[in-house]
């Protein structure tokens, strides 16, 4: 079981869509997305929540382990970002 989350999920277009969750009412949700930002990699994953503790399932743990292996960059190079449309300066002051 899983708590239902639905679209509109206001995130940038993922580089890769890995998982789509579907629900009994016909709703769908992008529940696994890959992003590359500079020299970094980000994996967003939403398999469930504290009400339905799926994080103990072996399949979910395998997805998380694979995500860590994929996202790890053993030789990162510094990236200096002075401006970005996704990270405006002083966003935390608003």
Beta strands, then each sheet from edge to edge (+ up, - down):
strand 1: 16-22
strand 2: 28-37
strand 3: 40-45
sheet 1: 1+ 2- 3+
end
